[in-house]
Amino acid sequence: MTQTYNLAELNFESTIGGMGEETTARAIPVIDLSDFDNNREAIKQQLWQAATEVGFFQLSNHAIPLAMVEEAFAQSEAFFALPNDVKKQFPLKEGLNAGWEFMAQVRPSTGTADQKESYQVTMPHMNDLWPDQTQVPEFQRIILDFEYRAWKLGMDILSCFAEKLGFDSDFFTRAHDRSSAEYQSTLRLLHYLPMEQADQHEDNWRAGAHTDFDCFTMVFQRDGQGGLQACPGKDAQGSQQWSTVEAKLELITCNIGDMLMRWSDDKLKSTLHRVRMPRADEYQGPRFSMAYFCQANKDQIIQGPDGKYPAITARDYMRQRLDANFAPSKSK
């Protein structure tokens, strides 16, 4: 029996679980952020077009140095290389998106556990969750610096969407205030299991089909470690045509999340995406990625000017989404 949820986006997600069709006909737009301040108006129009027509896009020539991205990846890989008994010292805090989990996320679309482990950084809840200098030297400093750089870039992008929606430029920056105890934006380090460690049951996915909970997501990928695919919402009701998103270190892959969909009264649509298991002729090793989720502070009220969706606090919204995603898996 299909589970029923209080949120329409969860009920929709629970209907998506099959392989669908893969297509090369739809390109993922790449937006050049060079000289952002001086090119802001042109970039804003490109962002709006990409977000409304495709829902997924990639950023080139962004403000985060590639050396910093590589350094953060190195720290992530070092953390996941620790024995599980050590990583268990930093367990995921229930409902707070902070800490380490191993195959604990179960998507409503699949009912099975994602074939991955992850470590969440949500700043107000990180007490006792940092590995020390003997375990992963400089981990906390490097990861917090990277988190700040990702937040800053995310706020630049969201300021463009704010202006297009008729809000003032800093509307979303205030809604994601890093100095607040209500802050709940998250940097997520991800390690998808190599095939010799993964459960290769035909119904399993590295990450099952889903839309993101947040306003805006930025994903960092390594060259050659692919598998990410996107399916714009308008297509998901039909044949589910999935487009492959190129994995390149110098590109940041972005998508709209459900919070911003609600705040925009559906002018901006969140987009289904997934990470499929590699085929026999593809790279079979581990896949590392990092995702930064711009999630509005808990005390923010999410509702667009037209009132298309009922008002809900970001706290309550996140709680319902997390409860649905960390539910028991279906038995095989």
C-alpha positions in Angstrom: 0.0 0.0 0.0 1.3 3.5 -0.9 1.8 5.6 2.2 -0.1 8.9 2.3 1.7 12.1 3.5 0.5 15.5 4.6 2.6 17.3 1.9 1.7 17.1 -1.8 5.3 16.9 -2.9 5.9 13.8 -0.8 2.8 12.1 -2.2 4.0 12.9 -5.7 7.5 11.6 -4.9 6.1 8.3 -3.6 4.8 7.6 -7.1 8.2 7.8 -8.8 10.5 4.8 -8.4 11.0 3.0 -11.7 13.9 3.2 -14.1 12.0 5.3 -16.7 13.8 6.4 -19.9 17.2 8.0 -20.2 17.5 10.7 -22.8 20.3 12.8 -24.3 17.9 15.2 -26.0 17.7 17.7 -23.1 20.8 19.6 -22.2 21.5 20.9 -18.7 22.3 24.7 -19.1 25.7 26.0 -18.0 25.7 29.6 -16.6 28.9 31.6 -16.5 29.3 33.6 -13.3 32.4 35.6 -14.4 32.4 39.1 -13.1 29.1 38.5 -11.3 28.6 42.0 -9.9 29.0 43.7 -13.3 27.1 41.0 -15.2 24.4 40.6 -12.6 21.4 41.5 -14.8 22.4 39.2 -17.6 23.2 36.4 -15.2 19.9 36.9 -13.4 17.9 36.4 -16.6 19.9 33.3 -17.4 19.3 31.9 -14.0 15.6 32.6 -14.2 15.3 31.0 -17.6 17.2 27.9 -16.5 15.2 27.5 -13.3 11.8 27.9 -14.9 12.4 25.9 -18.0 14.6 23.1 -16.9 15.0 23.3 -13.1 18.6 22.1 -13.2 21.6 24.1 -14.2 25.3 24.3 -13.7 27.6 27.2 -12.7 31.0 27.9 -14.2 33.6 30.4 -13.2 32.0 30.8 -9.7 33.6 32.4 -6.7 34.7 29.2 -4.9 38.4 28.4 -5.8 38.8 25.0 -7.2 41.7 24.4 -4.8 39.2 24.8 -2.0 36.8 22.4 -3.5 39.6 19.8 -3.9 40.7 20.4 -0.3 37.2 19.8 1.0 36.8 16.6 -1.1 40.1 15.4 0.4 38.8 16.0 3.9 35.6 14.2 3.1 37.4 11.2 1.7 39.6 11.1 4.8 36.6 11.2 7.1 34.8 8.4 5.3 38.0 6.3 5.3 37.8 6.1 9.1 36.5 2.8 10.6 32.8 2.7 11.2 33.4 2.3 14.9 35.1 5.7 14.9 32.4 7.3 12.7 29.8 6.0 15.1 31.1 8.5 17.6 29.4 11.2 15.5 25.9 9.9 15.0 23.2 11.7 13.1 21.1 13.7 15.5 17.4 12.9 15.0 15.6 15.6 13.0 18.5 18.0 13.1 20.5 17.0 9.9 23.8 16.9 11.8 26.2 14.0 12.1 27.0 10.7 10.3 24.6 8.1 8.9 25.2 4.9 7.1 22.5 3.6 4.7 19.8 5.2 6.9 18.0 7.3 4.3 15.0 5.7 2.8 13.3 7.6 -0.1 9.5 7.6 -0.4 10.0 6.9 -4.1 11.8 3.6 -3.5 11.2 2.4 0.0 14.8 1.1 0.1 17.9 2.5 1.7 20.2 4.6 -0.4 23.5 2.9 -1.0 25.6 5.5 0.7 26.8 7.1 3.8 26.9 10.8 4.6 28.0 13.4 7.1 25.8 16.5 7.7 27.1 19.8 8.9 24.4 22.0 10.3 26.2 24.6 12.4 24.0 25.1 15.5 23.9 21.3 16.2 27.6 20.3 15.8 28.6 19.9 19.4 30.5 16.6 19.8 30.2 15.8 16.1 33.6 16.9 14.9 36.5 14.4 14.4 39.6 15.6 16.3 43.0 16.4 15.0 44.3 12.9 15.4 41.4 11.4 13.4 41.2 13.9 10.5 43.6 16.8 10.9 42.1 20.3 10.0 38.7 18.8 9.2 36.6 21.2 11.1 38.5 24.3 9.9 38.5 23.4 6.3 34.9 22.1 6.2 33.5 25.2 8.0 35.4 27.5 5.6 33.9 25.6 2.7 30.4 25.8 4.2 30.7 29.6 4.5 31.9 29.9 0.9 28.9 27.8 -0.3 26.5 29.8 1.8 27.8 33.1 0.4 27.5 31.8 -3.2 24.0 30.4 -2.5 22.9 33.8 -1.2 24.1 35.6 -4.3 22.1 33.2 -6.5 19.0 33.5 -4.3 19.2 37.3 -4.4 18.6 37.1 -8.1 15.6 34.9 -7.6 14.3 37.2 -4.9 14.4 40.2 -7.3 12.6 38.3 -10.0 9.9 37.3 -7.6 9.4 40.9 -6.4 11.1 40.5 -3.1 13.9 42.8 -2.0 17.4 41.5 -2.9 18.3 40.4 0.7 15.0 38.6 1.4 16.5 35.1 1.2 19.7 36.1 2.9 17.7 37.2 6.0 15.8 33.9 5.8 19.1 32.0 5.9 20.8 34.0 8.6 24.0 32.2 9.6 24.2 34.0 12.9 20.8 32.7 14.1 20.3 29.7 16.4 17.4 28.8 14.0 19.9 28.3 11.1 19.3 25.0 9.4 21.2 25.1 6.1 23.3 22.0 5.7 26.5 21.0 4.0 26.3 17.3 3.3 29.4 15.2 2.5 28.5 12.0 0.6 30.2 8.7 -0.1 28.3 6.4 -2.4 29.5 2.8 -1.9 31.7 1.1 -4.5 30.0 -1.8 -6.2 31.9 -4.5 -4.2 30.4 -3.0 -1.0 26.9 -2.0 -2.3 23.8 -4.2 -2.2 23.2 -4.7 -5.9 19.6 -5.7 -5.6 17.7 -4.5 -8.7 15.5 -2.1 -6.7 18.4 -0.3 -5.0 19.7 3.1 -5.9 22.7 5.1 -4.8 20.0 7.8 -4.2 16.4 7.2 -5.1 14.3 9.7 -7.1 13.4 12.7 -5.0 13.0 16.5 -4.9 15.0 18.5 -2.4 13.5 19.9 0.7 15.3 23.3 0.6 15.2 26.5 -1.3 18.3 25.9 -3.4 20.9 23.1 -3.7 24.5 23.2 -5.0 26.2 19.9 -5.7 30.0 19.5 -6.1 31.1 16.5 -8.1 34.4 14.9 -9.1 35.3 14.2 -12.7 34.3 10.7 -13.8 32.2 10.0 -10.8 28.8 10.3 -12.5 25.3 8.8 -12.0 23.4 12.0 -11.2 20.3 12.4 -13.4 17.5 14.9 -13.5 13.9 14.8 -14.6 12.0 18.1 -14.8 8.7 18.0 -12.9 6.6 18.6 -16.0 7.9 15.4 -17.5 7.7 13.3 -14.4 4.0 12.6 -14.8 4.5 11.0 -18.1 7.4 8.9 -19.4 9.9 10.0 -16.8 12.7 11.0 -19.1 16.0 11.3 -17.2 18.9 13.4 -18.4 22.4 12.7 -17.2 24.2 15.6 -15.4 27.9 15.8 -16.3 30.2 15.3 -13.3 33.0 17.9 -13.5 35.0 19.4 -10.6 34.9 23.0 -12.0 31.1 23.0 -12.4 28.5 23.3 -9.6 25.3 21.6 -10.3 22.2 23.4 -9.0 18.5 22.8 -8.6 15.5 24.5 -7.1 14.0 22.9 -3.9 10.5 22.5 -2.6 10.8 25.5 -0.2 11.4 27.9 -3.0 8.7 26.2 -5.2 6.3 27.1 -2.4 7.7 30.6 -1.8 7.3 31.3 -5.5 3.8 29.9 -5.8 5.1 27.4 -8.3 6.8 29.9 -10.6 10.0 28.0 -9.8 9.6 24.2 -9.9 11.7 21.8 -7.9 13.0 19.0 -10.0 13.2 15.3 -9.5 16.7 13.8 -9.5 18.4 10.6 -8.5 21.8 8.9 -8.5 21.6 5.5 -10.3 23.8 2.6 -9.8 26.6 2.3 -12.3 26.3 -0.2 -15.2 28.8 -3.0 -15.8 30.7 -0.9 -18.4 30.9 2.2 -16.2 33.2 3.2 -13.3 32.5 0.9 -10.4 34.4 2.6 -7.6 33.3 4.9 -4.8 31.5 8.1 -5.7 32.1 11.2 -3.6 30.0 14.4 -3.8 29.2 17.4 -1.6 25.9 19.1 -1.5 25.0 22.4 0.1 21.3 22.9 0.9 20.0 26.4 1.5 17.3 25.6 4.0 15.4 28.6 5.4 15.9 29.2 9.2 13.4 27.3 11.4 11.4 30.4 12.4 10.7 31.5 8.8 7.2 31.3 7.5 7.1 29.8 4.0 4.2 31.1 1.8 4.2 32.9 -1.5 2.5 36.2 -2.2 -0.4 34.5 -3.9 -1.0 32.0 -1.1 -1.1 29.0 -3.4 0.2 26.8 -0.5 -0.8 27.1 3.1 1.7 28.8 5.4 4.1 26.6 7.2 7.2 27.2 9.3 10.5 26.0 7.9 10.9 24.0 11.1 7.6 22.1 10.6 8.4 21.6 6.9 11.8 20.1 7.5 10.5 17.9 10.2 7.9 16.3 7.9 10.4 15.8 5.1 13.0 14.3 7.4 10.5 12.0 9.1 9.5 10.7 5.6 13.1 10.2 4.5 14.4 8.4 7.6 11.5 5.9 7.8 12.0 2.1 8.0 12.8 0.5 4.6 10.6 -2.0 2.8 11.6 -5.6 3.3 12.9 -7.2 0.1 
